[in-house]
């Protein structure tokens, strides 16, 4: 019984259980797409893992695994980050092989910020005509976007959603109880001109839209770093982002991909 639905903890427990004698039952297991892929990969090598995609995994130990070939699927965090890049710059993009079957809850939450896209097979098409109008709760109350374990809205996309909200009309409360330092990058957005009130370490209120201005910034972590890239793309003037090795951990060739989409971005050494 996992004391929390930890992604890395679940992955380690799965790999240990594959060679354990007898049957292992993992309860409160994380179920993100990359964990499902790990399970399918191990099964293709001869493992016996059942209930893949659920929070309870049944694993029957085997003596050995064989070789095999497996194709890694899309990273939904990267996919949604590029959706955000298109939205905040008023651009339109097509993301091929985007893994649309994993984006249902994310799509619902993003629609509350006025973000919409269409699908063609496994491709996502983000139009340039976005409403970017925050949908209020019943009684015209300020809506809340909160994170939960998969398949709910993931904590790793909270930073991207906050930047999108700075360009959306209306007010929204963001609540991330899972990642203690998630909100600490918002002061950098405030320095760029965003209207954000940090309520406590886990909650902030964003009032948009606001025109952002270029700033000298430092990437504090992977997701906040990518969020700052999106903020810089939508801002007036030039922004300089340091400590980009953090961003590189989660986004391969991010500068080149954005440049191919028309962004004015370059990597420099200091």
N, C-alpha and C positions, 0 to 999 in steps of 0.2 A: 504494500500500500504506500504509494508515493505521498509524502506529506504536502507536496505541491506539484502541480502539473508542469514540471520543469522540462524544457525541451532537451537540454543536454543530459539531464539526469535520466530521462526516459530512454534516450538513445544509448547511453551506457548500460542501462539495465537490460535493454533488448539484446545488445551484443553479448553481454555476459550470460544471459539466459539461453541463447542459442546453443551453447555448448554445455549447459548445466544438465545433470542427470534428471530425468523425469520431466514433469510438467511444471511450468512457472505461470502464474497468473499475475499480471501487472494491473493494478487498479489505480484510478486517478492518473492514468498515463496521459501525457500530452499527445495531441493528434494532428499537429500541423502537417501541411503537405510534404515537407521534407522528411518528417518521421514516417509518413506513409510510404514515401519513396524508398527510405532505408529498408523498411519491412519487405516491400516488393523486390528490392534488389537482393536481400538475403534469401528470400524464398526462391528466387531464380537460381541461387547457388546451392540450394538444397535444404535451407532452413524450413521449419514448420511453424509459421506464425499465423494465427487466426484472429478474426475480428479487427482487421486492419482498418484504421480510420475511426475507431471507437476509443473510448477512454478505458476500456478493459481489454487487454491483450492476453491471448492464450498462446503460450510458446512451449512446444515439445522439443526437448533437447535432442541434438543429433551428434554423431561421432565426428563428422567432418563435413566440410563444404567443398564444392567443386569450383572450377573457374567459370567465368561467364562474362557476358557483355550487357551493359545497361546504359541507357541514355538518360541523363539528368534532365529533369523538367525545368520549367521557368521558375524564377524566383518572384513570388507575388509581391514582395516588398519592393523589388526593383521596378516591377511593372507599374505599381501604383505611384511610385516616385516620379516616373516619367509621365504618367497621367497628370500628376500635380504640376510638373514643369510646363506642360502644354496649357493647363488651365490658367496658371498665374501670369502667363505671357500672352494669353489670347491666341494661342496657336492651335493647329490641328495636326494630329499624328495618327499613324496606324502602328499598332504594336502586334507583331506576328507571333503566333504560338504563345499566347499570353496566359494559358491555363485558366480560361474563363470559368471553369467549373468550381474554382476555389474562391471566387470573388463576390459571392452573393451578399454576404453580410457587409463587406466593405463597400459594395455598390449602394446598399441601403443607407449607410451612414454618410457616404459622400453625397448622395442625393439630398440629404438634409442641409448640406452646405451649398446646394445649387449646382453640383457637378453631375454631369450626365455623359454617358457614352453608349455606343451601340456595338453589337458584335456581328461578325461575319465568320461563321465557323468557330475557329479558335483564335481569331484575330479580334482586337479591340480597335474601334475607330473613335477618336476623341475629336468632336467638332469644335471649331473656334467660337461658335455661338453658344456660350454658356450663360445661364441665368445668374449664377453666383448670388443667389438670394437665400439667406438662411431661413429654414422652415421652422416657425415657432411651434411650441407645444400647445396643447389644448388651453383655451383661455388666453391666448397670446403670450404665454409664459416663455421665459428664456429656455431654450432646449439644452439638454445635457448630452455630451458625447463622452461615454465612459468605456474603458477597456475591460475585457474579460478574456479568459483563456479561449483558445480556438475551439469552435468555429466562430466565436464572436469577434468583435473588432479588436485587432491586435495592438499591443502596446507599442510595437516598433513603428507603427504608422501614425502615432499621435503627433509627432513633431511635424510631419508633412501636412496633416489636417489643420494644425494651428496656423501654418503659413497660408494655406488656402483660405482659412477663415478671415485672415487680415485683408483679403481681397474680395470678401463676400459682404453683401449688405445685411446688417443686422447684428444681433448679439448672440453668443453661444458660450456655454460653460463646458470646459474640458476637464475631465477627472481621470487621472491615472494613478491608481493605488498600487500598481504592480512594480513600477520602476521608480525608485525613490528620487532620482536626480533628473527625471524627465523634463520638468518645468524650468530648470535653472537656465536654459538657453534663451528663455523669453526676454530677458533683459537686453540681449543683443538685438532682438527684433524691435524692442522699445527704442533703442538707440537709433534704429533706422527709421523710426516714425510711427511704428505700430501702436495702436491703442489696446494695451493688454494690462489687466489687473491681476497680479499674482495673489490669489487668496490665501494659499498655504503651500507647502511643498508639493502637494498633489493636485491642486486645482488652480485654474486660471480662467478669466473671462476675457473674451476677445470681442471687440467692437469694430466692425468694418463697414465700408472699405476705407483703407488709408493708403495713400501713395507713399511708398518706401523710398528712402534715399541711400545711396551707396555709402559703405562704411568699411573700416578695417576690422576684421572679425577673426576669431580663432575657433576652429572646430573642436567642440568638447567631446563628442562621441560620434559613432557612425551615423545614426539617424538624425541627430541634431545637425551634424555637419552637412548632410544632404539637404536638410530643410533650409539651412543658411544659403546653400547654392541656389535653391529655388527662390528664396527671398532676394538674393542678389540679381537673379535674372529678371525679376519684375521691378527692380528698383531703378530710380533715376541715377545716372552717374556710374562711377566705377567702384566696385567693391574688391577688397583683397581678403582672401580667406587663407589663413595659415593652419598648420597642423593637418594638412589634407591626407596624411597617411591614414588617419582615422577613417576618412571617407573611402579610401581605396580598399579597406578591409571588406567593405560590403558592396562596392560598386566598381566593377572592372572597366577601365578605360572611360570613366564617366565624362571627362573633359572632351575626349574625341567624339563620343556619341552625341553629346550636346552640341558640339561644333558642327557635326554632320546635320543636325536639325536646324542649324542657323544661328546658334548662340554665339555671342562674341565672348569667347572664353579662351584663356591660354594658361598653361602651367609654367611657372618660373621657379628658378632656384635662387635662394638668397644666401 
